Amino acid sequence: MKLLDKSRARKLGIFSFWQGNHRDRLALFGIIAGIWLVIRLIEEFMPNKYLEALPGDVSLTLLALIVLVMTAHAVFIFVAQYHRRRNPRELNGDYQPSVDIFISAHNEEAVIGATLDRLLQLSYPNLKIYIINDRSQDRTQEIIEACAAQAAGKIVVINRPDDAFPGKAAALNDALEISDGEVILVLDADARIEDSFIASIVSCLDDPLVAAVQAQKVIANPEANLLARQQLHEYAMDTYLQMGRDSIRGSVELRGNGQLIKREALEDVGGWNEETITDDLDLSTCLHVKGWDIRFSPENKVYEEAVTTMDGFIKQRRRWAEGSMRRYLNYFLQLLKPGNLTLNQIFDTFFFLGEFSIPLWLSLDIVYEVIRIASGRETYLTTLMYLSMSLTVIIGVSMFNGLRIYKQQGFFEALGNTIVGASYIVSTWTMIIMMTYRKILFSRSVGTWARSPKGSS
């Protein structure tokens, strides 16, 4: 198959606009400055009688409008998801394309052997496993080659040299060049799937407009500690939001582990962007701006281990946040271009952009209100408090619904877990987003892809 020239892909990315930290910094500064300029222009030219009628200053009023739109989105996906659960889309159970499983393994000796043993037991016809040893320094190569020797041609081993272009995206592209399956299933080295997983989930791809489908990710070790349990609840919320996006035909996102992509769609976008640190999110947006649809399948689950140390958790989430923010900056023009996204996708994307813009906006408003208090001026702390509470409620409702629907928890069990879980998300995500802004705006370097620390299972 013909891919985009690798040197160009590594330099520019697919459909990306402004690669590199300096351009990302300039873009982010420009967006922040543009919002500030709009606020100043409104304050300067709007008649005083209208300014006085606002519930707060102009900044807080705009923030309130964003929260109002996010609330409308939350209601929209709840109603759509409820309707979709009663009227699911018809799927073709006879659709059985050839499937290639890609696993990029970097120092995965603790889990890769058990994963390959389980995958070799899958009964799906016309299936091949491509395991990419990505410059491992432990026993990963020894383990996968031993498994391949006993697998009667079902496993293809790719050993990347030490000087190979780093990152999961580059490893996946190496496998893509030599494979020939109609559908690519990407799994993490610790992934666990049921025997019926592939046969069930590929039916979502039997639609010429659908490029990919994402399975529900489930934490396999929630009993490890409190942090692992919170990730279980967080993943339930993510399942609810992803299902909501699917129900409104919005911008469903791939999550790396448990994602299936048509080869046709990968060829259309030139493979994975090797410059990104979040290959799954970058590919999701790239597919959307090219007019492809992505589905979500909560019925099909892929199990993975939670990160059980706070240090590992912060590193993982910082990479996710930075990669996602840079993804939006890189595709900014494509997201704005008329015709690239549907109205539902635009509405959906706006909601999730709030995850990255509101923490900074609220933090700046809090600082501004403190200055107003110190100078003896009128403050809008009450309005700010209500907005913060509203955002927490939106998160809490999504988590509560996720736990009730997809974890079948009772009302009071889900409520208790939501109170703890929403607090966990608000506190950790706000901190991580602020760290990410600092990284993009003031750091000289771009983050790099790194594996999340996993144990044995």
Residue pairs with C-beta under 8 A, 6 or more apart in sequence:
1 176
1 177
1 180
1 263
1 267
2 267
3 9
3 173
3 176
3 177
3 267
3 270
3 271
4 14
4 270
4 271
6 165
6 173
6 274
9 173
9 270
9 271
9 273
9 274
9 275
10 165
10 170
10 274
10 275
11 19
11 275
12 19
12 275
13 19
13 273
13 274
13 275
13 276
13 282
13 330
14 269
14 270
14 271
14 273
14 286
15 269
15 286
15 289
15 290
15 331
15 334
16 273
16 275
16 282
16 330
16 331
17 330
17 331
17 332
17 333
17 334
18 24
18 26
18 27
18 329
18 330
18 332
19 275
19 330
20 446
21 440
21 443
21 444
21 445
21 446
24 326
24 329
24 330
24 440
24 446
25 440
25 441
25 442
27 329
27 332
28 325
28 329
28 437
28 440
28 441
29 441
32 360
39 58
39 59
39 62
42 58
43 51
43 57
43 58
46 58
51 58
54 60
54 61
55 61
55 64
55 380
55 383
56 64
56 380
56 383
56 384
57 380
59 361
59 364
59 365
59 368
60 365
60 380
60 383
60 384
60 387
63 358
63 361
63 362
63 365
63 387
64 383
64 387
66 354
66 357
66 358
66 361
67 358
67 387
67 390
67 391
67 394
69 350
69 351
70 351
70 354
70 391
70 394
71 390
71 394
73 347
73 348
73 350
73 351
74 351
74 394
74 397
74 398
76 244
76 248
76 347
77 241
77 244
77 245
77 247
77 248
77 250
78 244
78 401
80 244
80 247
80 248
81 240
81 243
81 244
81 247
83 247
84 243
84 246
84 247
85 405
91 203
91 204
91 206
92 203
92 206
93 203
95 202
95 203
95 205
95 206
96 124
96 125
96 126
96 199
96 202
97 126
97 181
97 182
97 183
97 202
97 205
98 126
98 127
98 128
98 180
98 181
98 182
98 183
99 124
99 126
99 127
99 128
99 181
99 182
99 183
99 184
99 185
99 198
99 202
99 260
100 127
100 128
100 129
100 130
100 175
100 179
100 180
100 181
100 183
100 184
100 185
101 119
101 127
101 128
101 129
101 130
101 184
101 185
101 186
101 187
102 130
102 132
102 172
102 175
102 176
102 179
102 184
102 185
102 186
102 187
103 112
103 115
103 129
103 130
103 131
103 132
103 186
103 187
103 188
103 189
103 191
104 132
104 134
104 168
104 171
104 172
104 189
105 112
105 131
105 132
105 133
105 134
105 136
105 140
105 144
105 189
106 134
106 135
106 136
106 140
106 451
107 136
107 137
107 138
107 140
107 451
108 136
108 138
108 140
108 189
108 190
108 451
108 454
109 136
109 138
109 139
109 140
109 143
110 454
110 455
110 456
111 189
111 190
111 305
111 454
111 455
111 456
111 457
112 131
112 140
112 143
112 144
112 189
113 143
113 144
113 147
114 456
114 457
115 187
115 189
115 190
115 191
115 192
116 129
116 131
116 143
116 144
116 147
116 151
116 155
117 147
118 192
118 193
119 129
119 187
119 193
120 129
120 147
120 151
120 154
120 155
121 195
122 193
122 195
122 197
122 198
123 195
124 198
124 199
126 181
127 154
127 198
128 154
128 155
128 156
128 179
128 181
129 151
129 154
129 155
129 156
130 155
130 156
130 158
130 175
130 178
130 179
131 144
131 147
131 148
131 155
131 156
131 157
131 158
132 158
132 160
132 171
132 172
132 174
132 175
133 140
133 141
133 144
133 157
133 158
133 159
133 160
134 160
134 164
134 168
134 171
135 160
135 161
135 162
135 164
135 166
141 159
144 155
144 157
145 157
147 155
148 155
148 156
148 157
156 175
156 178
156 179
158 171
158 174
158 175
158 178
160 171
160 174
164 170
164 171
164 174
165 274
166 448
166 449
167 274
167 277
167 279
167 448
167 449
168 256
168 272
168 279
168 449
169 272
169 273
169 274
169 276
169 279
169 282
169 449
170 272
170 274
172 186
172 271
172 272
172 279
173 271
173 272
173 274
176 184
176 263
176 266
176 271
176 272
181 263
182 262
182 263
182 264
183 202
183 205
183 260
183 261
183 262
183 263
184 260
184 261
184 262
184 263
184 266
185 198
185 258
185 259
185 260
186 256
186 257
186 258
186 259
186 260
186 261
186 280
187 193
187 257
187 258
187 302
188 256
188 257
188 304
189 454
190 220
190 304
190 305
190 454
190 457
191 257
191 258
191 302
191 303
191 304
192 220
192 302
192 303
192 304
192 457
193 215
193 258
193 300
193 301
193 302
193 303
194 301
197 215
197 300
197 301
197 302
200 297
200 299
200 300
201 213
201 215
201 260
201 297
201 300
202 213
202 260
204 210
204 213
204 260
204 295
204 297
205 212
205 213
205 260
205 262
205 295
207 293
209 291
209 292
209 293
210 262
210 292
210 293
210 294
210 295
211 261
211 262
211 264
211 265
211 268
211 287
211 292
211 293
211 294
212 254
212 259
212 260
212 261
212 262
212 265
212 283
212 284
212 287
212 292
212 294
212 295
213 259
213 260
213 294
213 295
213 296
213 297
214 242
214 252
214 253
214 254
214 255
214 258
214 259
214 260
214 294
214 295
214 296
214 297
215 258
215 259
215 260
215 297
215 300
215 301
215 302
216 239
216 242
216 258
216 296
216 297
216 298
216 299
216 300
216 301
216 302
216 406
217 235
217 238
217 239
217 255
217 257
217 258
217 301
217 302
217 304
218 232
218 235
218 301
218 302
218 303
218 304
219 228
219 231
219 232
219 235
219 303
219 304
219 305
219 306
220 303
220 304
220 305
220 306
220 457
221 228
221 305
221 306
221 308
221 455
221 457
222 228
222 229
222 231
222 232
222 306
223 229
224 306
224 308
225 308
227 306
227 307
227 308
227 309
227 310
227 313
228 306
228 307
228 308
230 420
230 421
230 424
231 306
231 307
231 313
232 306
232 407
233 399
233 402
233 403
233 417
233 418
233 420
233 421
233 424
234 399
234 421
234 424
234 425
236 399
236 402
236 403
236 406
236 407
237 395
237 398
237 399
237 402
237 403
237 421
237 425
238 255
238 402
239 298
239 402
239 406
240 398
240 399
240 401
240 402
240 405
240 406
241 398
241 402
242 252
242 253
242 296
242 298
243 296
243 298
244 250
245 251
245 252
245 253
245 296
245 348
246 252
246 295
246 296
248 344
248 347
248 348
249 293
249 342
249 344
249 345
250 344
250 345
250 347
250 348
250 349
251 284
251 285
251 288
251 294
251 341
251 345
251 348
251 349
251 352
252 284
252 294
252 295
252 296
253 280
253 281
253 284
253 294
254 261
254 280
254 281
254 283
254 284
254 294
255 280
256 278
256 279
256 280
257 302
257 304
258 300
258 301
258 302
259 280
261 283
265 287
265 292
266 272
268 290
268 292
269 283
269 286
269 287
269 290
272 279
272 282
272 283
273 279
273 282
273 283
273 286
276 282
276 323
276 326
276 327
276 330
277 319
277 322
277 323
277 326
277 446
277 447
277 448
277 449
278 319
278 320
278 322
278 323
278 324
278 327
279 449
281 320
281 323
281 324
281 327
282 323
282 327
282 330
284 294
285 327
285 328
285 331
285 334
285 335
286 331
287 294
288 294
288 340
288 341
288 345
289 331
289 334
289 335
289 337
289 340
289 341
291 340
298 406
305 454
305 455
305 457
307 313
307 316
307 452
307 453
307 454
308 455
309 453
312 452
312 453
313 428
314 428
314 432
315 450
315 452
316 452
317 428
317 429
317 432
318 432
318 435
318 436
318 439
318 447
319 447
319 449
319 450
321 356
321 432
321 433
321 435
321 436
322 436
322 439
322 440
322 446
322 447
323 447
324 356
325 356
325 436
325 440
326 440
326 446
328 335
328 353
328 356
334 340
335 341
335 346
335 349
341 349
355 429
355 433
356 433
356 436
358 391
359 429
359 430
359 433
359 434
360 433
360 434
360 437
362 384
362 387
362 388
362 391
363 430
363 434
365 384
366 384
369 379
369 380
369 381
369 384
372 378
372 379
373 379
373 381
391 426
392 422
392 426
395 422
395 425
395 426
396 418
396 419
396 422
399 417
399 418
399 421
399 422
399 425
400 414
400 415
400 418
403 409
403 413
403 414
403 417
403 418
404 411
404 414
407 414
409 417
439 447
